Amino acid sequence: MAVEFYPFGRLSDGRQVTAAKLKNRAGASVTVLDYGATIQSLCVPARDGSLVDVVLGYDTAEEYERNGDFFGATIGRVANRIGGAAFELHGKRYELAKNDGENHLHGGTEGFDRKLWRMAAQGESLLCWRISPDGEENYPGNLKVQVLFTLTEDNRLCIGYDADTDADTLLNLTNHSYFNLNGSGDILSHRLQLSSERFCENNAVCLPTGRLLWVEGTAFDFRKEKEIGADIGAEEEQLKLAGGYDHNFVLAGKKAAVVCGDQTGIELTVETDLPGISAGHTAIYRQYARRADRQRRPEDRASGGLLPGDPAVSECDELLGLSVPGPARGRAYALRDRLRFSRTLRDGAFRVALTELAQTADLAFRAAGIADGAAVKHNAVTEIR
């Protein structure tokens, strides 16, 4: 399987954007751009044998530069929101860009999604890498980041993250693809099952309060498979506050979620050793998007930062979707962070993040922090059926 490179267009300043396509013998393919290390397309077989592009993307470099949707991009340094757009590390306060109201979202105004990465074939895989200099978006430390994309002959899309820094910092990498398992239209008829008996209560700005609520008897009960849109219009306070689903579900088993496209039969199964999954489909985006992210609960003080020599390697399998890495091993830096549903402008989408949650204070998920001289690695695997 050779990696095919071709021009994708130019940015407003004249810089060239390059696409790289990986394709296996079964016809499945993934296209990645060097702009944002972005998954532009992922074509997988449906039950009738036809290939369906299951991720949202644009056809031109200009559209990616103009729109702030984060479609398929690699997000960093910190994906999701940092409350108050500031954090403290070793007694020093770092003020960040407020690009989401009073909060800091997805690494700031010029996050990793806005950068041109270097990329090259590595065997039958594609390697993207960049150096984030000390002070970029006011984060400390010179940070080296690599993302490895691999599409196997048995239709597994594997994404591996590798990063190291020369100073203590925060890091929360993810891939920001939006999925529609039917390939077009809305996803309200996608069928979803969650292995969860409780979910985290949200406040008025969709940050978790720390209180756990039971799903039984509520619109949040997905223990038995049902359509995503079945109860989204119910008169329940938590639905009204979020404008739909935008909540962390506490998992009761390793098999976290199963979603199926009602038209194509394409199925997504999420398996993880993390204790939570965030499912979001807000009223504003009912016709457009749904999200599922593996995460830790607010009370879980896992690691979002590693001390020198502390390895962080994690793995997990997810069938027909994007997989979730396991938890990192290391020590924590407190990080108030919460993903806010980002704007989707076209066809319905099912959101699945490709990353590991390494630390949560106020529901920080998809985090993997590293510290002076340490490295962090995690992997994601997608099997397409």
ChimeraX attribute file (.defattr): number of C-alpha atoms within 10 A of each C-alpha:
attribute: neighborCount
match mode: 1-to-1
recipient: residues
	/A:1	13
	/A:2	14
	/A:3	16
	/A:4	13
	/A:5	17
	/A:6	11
	/A:7	12
	/A:8	18
	/A:9	16
	/A:10	15
	/A:11	17
	/A:12	11
	/A:13	6
	/A:14	8
	/A:15	10
	/A:16	15
	/A:17	20
	/A:18	20
	/A:19	20
	/A:20	21
	/A:21	21
	/A:22	25
	/A:23	22
	/A:24	17
	/A:25	11
	/A:26	13
	/A:27	14
	/A:28	23
	/A:29	21
	/A:30	21
	/A:31	19
	/A:32	24
	/A:33	27
	/A:34	23
	/A:35	25
	/A:36	26
	/A:37	30
	/A:38	27
	/A:39	27
	/A:40	24
	/A:41	22
	/A:42	24
	/A:43	19
	/A:44	24
	/A:45	21
	/A:46	21
	/A:47	12
	/A:48	8
	/A:49	9
	/A:50	11
	/A:51	18
	/A:52	20
	/A:53	22
	/A:54	23
	/A:55	26
	/A:56	28
	/A:57	24
	/A:58	14
	/A:59	11
	/A:60	14
	/A:61	19
	/A:62	15
	/A:63	12
	/A:64	22
	/A:65	17
	/A:66	10
	/A:67	13
	/A:68	15
	/A:69	19
	/A:70	25
	/A:71	26
	/A:72	28
	/A:73	26
	/A:74	27
	/A:75	26
	/A:76	25
	/A:77	27
	/A:78	28
	/A:79	29
	/A:80	28
	/A:81	27
	/A:82	27
	/A:83	21
	/A:84	17
	/A:85	21
	/A:86	18
	/A:87	20
	/A:88	12
	/A:89	14
	/A:90	8
	/A:91	7
	/A:92	8
	/A:93	10
	/A:94	14
	/A:95	15
	/A:96	20
	/A:97	20
	/A:98	18
	/A:99	15
	/A:100	18
	/A:101	11
	/A:102	14
	/A:103	20
	/A:104	25
	/A:105	28
	/A:106	28
	/A:107	27
	/A:108	27
	/A:109	17
	/A:110	13
	/A:111	20
	/A:112	26
	/A:113	30
	/A:114	20
	/A:115	15
	/A:116	19
	/A:117	23
	/A:118	16
	/A:119	22
	/A:120	15
	/A:121	17
	/A:122	14
	/A:123	11
	/A:124	16
	/A:125	19
	/A:126	22
	/A:127	21
	/A:128	23
	/A:129	20
	/A:130	18
	/A:131	15
	/A:132	21
	/A:133	15
	/A:134	16
	/A:135	10
	/A:136	16
	/A:137	18
	/A:138	15
	/A:139	22
	/A:140	19
	/A:141	20
	/A:142	19
	/A:143	25
	/A:144	16
	/A:145	22
	/A:146	19
	/A:147	23
	/A:148	21
	/A:149	26
	/A:150	22
	/A:151	24
	/A:152	21
	/A:153	14
	/A:154	13
	/A:155	24
	/A:156	23
	/A:157	26
	/A:158	20
	/A:159	26
	/A:160	20
	/A:161	24
	/A:162	18
	/A:163	22
	/A:164	24
	/A:165	27
	/A:166	18
	/A:167	18
	/A:168	25
	/A:169	24
	/A:170	27
	/A:171	27
	/A:172	27
	/A:173	32
	/A:174	30
	/A:175	28
	/A:176	25
	/A:177	29
	/A:178	29
	/A:179	29
	/A:180	27
	/A:181	31
	/A:182	26
	/A:183	24
	/A:184	19
	/A:185	15
	/A:186	22
	/A:187	28
	/A:188	23
	/A:189	17
	/A:190	24
	/A:191	20
	/A:192	22
	/A:193	19
	/A:194	25
	/A:195	21
	/A:196	24
	/A:197	18
	/A:198	20
	/A:199	24
	/A:200	25
	/A:201	19
	/A:202	21
	/A:203	13
	/A:204	12
	/A:205	9
	/A:206	18
	/A:207	24
	/A:208	22
	/A:209	14
	/A:210	17
	/A:211	12
	/A:212	18
	/A:213	15
	/A:214	16
	/A:215	17
	/A:216	13
	/A:217	7
	/A:218	14
	/A:219	19
	/A:220	24
	/A:221	21
	/A:222	21
	/A:223	16
	/A:224	10
	/A:225	16
	/A:226	17
	/A:227	18
	/A:228	21
	/A:229	20
	/A:230	12
	/A:231	17
	/A:232	21
	/A:233	14
	/A:234	13
	/A:235	11
	/A:236	14
	/A:237	13
	/A:238	22
	/A:239	22
	/A:240	16
	/A:241	16
	/A:242	23
	/A:243	19
	/A:244	24
	/A:245	25
	/A:246	26
	/A:247	28
	/A:248	29
	/A:249	33
	/A:250	26
	/A:251	25
	/A:252	15
	/A:253	16
	/A:254	14
	/A:255	16
	/A:256	24
	/A:257	25
	/A:258	20
	/A:259	25
	/A:260	23
	/A:261	21
	/A:262	16
	/A:263	14
	/A:264	18
	/A:265	17
	/A:266	24
	/A:267	23
	/A:268	25
	/A:269	22
	/A:270	26
	/A:271	22
	/A:272	25
	/A:273	20
	/A:274	23
	/A:275	22
	/A:276	31
	/A:277	27
	/A:278	23
	/A:279	22
	/A:280	26
	/A:281	29
	/A:282	22
	/A:283	19
	/A:284	14
	/A:285	21
	/A:286	22
	/A:287	19
	/A:288	24
	/A:289	29
	/A:290	28
	/A:291	24
	/A:292	24
	/A:293	28
	/A:294	33
	/A:295	32
	/A:296	31
	/A:297	29
	/A:298	26
	/A:299	12
	/A:300	17
	/A:301	20
	/A:302	25
	/A:303	25
	/A:304	31
	/A:305	31
	/A:306	28
	/A:307	18
	/A:308	17
	/A:309	12
	/A:310	18
	/A:311	16
	/A:312	23
	/A:313	18
	/A:314	20
	/A:315	20
	/A:316	21
	/A:317	24
	/A:318	25
	/A:319	20
	/A:320	24
	/A:321	30
	/A:322	32
	/A:323	31
	/A:324	32
	/A:325	30
	/A:326	26
	/A:327	29
	/A:328	27
	/A:329	19
	/A:330	24
	/A:331	19
	/A:332	21
	/A:333	26
	/A:334	20
	/A:335	27
	/A:336	23
	/A:337	30
	/A:338	25
	/A:339	22
	/A:340	17
	/A:341	20
	/A:342	18
	/A:343	15
	/A:344	21
	/A:345	13
	/A:346	16
	/A:347	19
	/A:348	26
	/A:349	30
	/A:350	29
	/A:351	27
	/A:352	25
	/A:353	24
	/A:354	29
	/A:355	34
	/A:356	34
	/A:357	31
	/A:358	34
	/A:359	34
	/A:360	27
	/A:361	24
	/A:362	23
	/A:363	31
	/A:364	33
	/A:365	37
	/A:366	33
	/A:367	32
	/A:368	34
	/A:369	33
	/A:370	35
	/A:371	27
	/A:372	19
	/A:373	15
	/A:374	21
	/A:375	25
	/A:376	25
	/A:377	23
	/A:378	25
	/A:379	24
	/A:380	29
	/A:381	26
	/A:382	26
	/A:383	22
	/A:384	22
	/A:385	17
